Amino acid sequence: MTPVRMPGNSAARSLASARRDGIVYDNATLVALQRCARQLGAAPFEETH
């Protein structure tokens, strides 16, 4: 018997993982986010591990 997959199962697992482990951004994304934050006058942020 094949297990039934419900819509949203994968998304729910991804959200749970992100909540538990945080979200990892590649360097290019971090640079772009920091540039946008500066342009908007937002407080700077630092990458954490």
Secondary structure, DSSP 8 states (H G I E B T S, - for coil): ------TTHHHHHHHHHHHHH-----HHHHHHHHHHHHHHT--------
